[in-house]
Amino acid sequence: MEARPVETKRRTLVKAILWNVIGFTVMSLVGLLATGSAAVGGAMALANTVIGFLSYLVYERVWTRIDWGRRETRHHV
C-alpha cells in the first residue's frame, strides 16, 4: 500500500495564521522604527499581513497539487 503525505486545509490555515502573526509583529516594529508612528507602522503591517495571508493560502494550496519533489512511502503491514 502506498501512502502520500497530505496537507489538509486546516493545517494550511493554522500554518498561515501563525506565520502571519510573526510577520505582523516584525512588520509593526519595522514600521514603527521607519516612521516613528505606531499607528502608521501598524497600518502598514496590517496591510502587509492581509495580503501575505491570502497569498500564502493560495500558494500552499497550489503546492498540494504538485507532486514534484515528493517521495512516496510504503507501509508494510
Backbone torsions as a table, in degrees:
resi	resn	phi	psi	omega
1	MET	NA	133.1	180.0
2	GLU	-103.7	137.5	177.9
3	ALA	-122.7	145.7	178.9
4	ARG	-126.0	130.9	178.2
5	PRO	-59.1	136.1	-178.4
6	VAL	-120.5	129.3	175.7
7	GLU	-90.2	112.1	180.0
8	THR	-76.7	158.8	178.0
9	LYS	-63.2	-36.8	179.8
10	ARG	-64.7	-43.7	178.2
11	ARG	-61.8	-44.1	177.9
12	THR	-59.4	-43.0	-179.3
13	LEU	-64.7	-45.7	-180.0
14	VAL	-63.1	-43.7	177.2
15	LYS	-59.5	-43.7	-178.7
16	ALA	-64.5	-42.6	-179.8
17	ILE	-63.6	-49.4	-178.9
18	LEU	-61.8	-43.6	179.1
19	TRP	-61.9	-39.3	-178.6
20	ASN	-74.6	-28.4	173.2
21	VAL	-63.6	-44.3	177.2
22	ILE	-62.3	-48.2	-179.3
23	GLY	-61.8	-41.3	179.0
24	PHE	-61.6	-42.6	179.5
25	THR	-62.5	-47.4	179.9
26	VAL	-64.0	-46.2	-178.7
27	MET	-65.4	-34.5	176.5
28	SER	-62.2	-43.5	178.2
29	LEU	-65.8	-43.1	178.2
30	VAL	-62.5	-45.3	179.0
31	GLY	-61.8	-41.0	177.8
32	LEU	-63.5	-46.2	179.9
33	LEU	-66.1	-36.4	-177.4
34	ALA	-75.1	-34.7	-174.3
35	THR	-108.8	-20.4	-175.6
36	GLY	78.8	3.0	-177.8
37	SER	-122.6	124.5	177.0
38	ALA	-66.8	-35.1	-179.1
39	ALA	-67.1	-47.6	179.8
40	VAL	-67.6	-44.1	178.1
41	GLY	-60.9	-40.9	178.1
42	GLY	-66.6	-39.0	178.3
43	ALA	-65.2	-41.0	177.1
44	MET	-62.9	-43.4	-179.3
45	ALA	-65.4	-40.3	180.0
46	LEU	-64.2	-46.1	178.5
47	ALA	-60.5	-45.4	179.0
48	ASN	-61.3	-41.2	-177.7
49	THR	-66.4	-44.2	-179.9
50	VAL	-63.1	-47.3	179.5
51	ILE	-63.7	-44.4	-180.0
52	GLY	-65.0	-39.5	179.7
53	PHE	-61.8	-49.6	-179.8
54	LEU	-64.8	-40.5	178.4
55	SER	-63.6	-42.2	-179.7
56	TYR	-63.5	-42.8	179.2
57	LEU	-60.0	-46.8	178.7
58	VAL	-62.5	-46.7	-179.5
59	TYR	-56.8	-48.6	-179.2
60	GLU	-64.7	-41.7	-178.8
61	ARG	-68.3	-34.6	175.7
62	VAL	-63.4	-45.1	-178.3
63	TRP	-66.2	-24.0	177.3
64	THR	-67.2	-19.2	-179.5
65	ARG	-94.1	-3.3	-178.0
66	ILE	-102.4	121.4	-178.1
67	ASP	-85.4	-14.3	-177.7
68	TRP	-54.4	132.7	176.2
69	GLY	83.4	-0.3	177.7
70	ARG	-91.8	147.2	173.5
71	ARG	-110.7	137.4	177.0
72	GLU	-86.5	138.3	177.4
73	THR	-108.4	146.4	179.0
74	ARG	-114.7	132.2	177.6
75	HIS	-108.0	123.2	178.3
76	HIS	-99.0	128.7	-179.3
77	VAL	-105.9	NA	NA
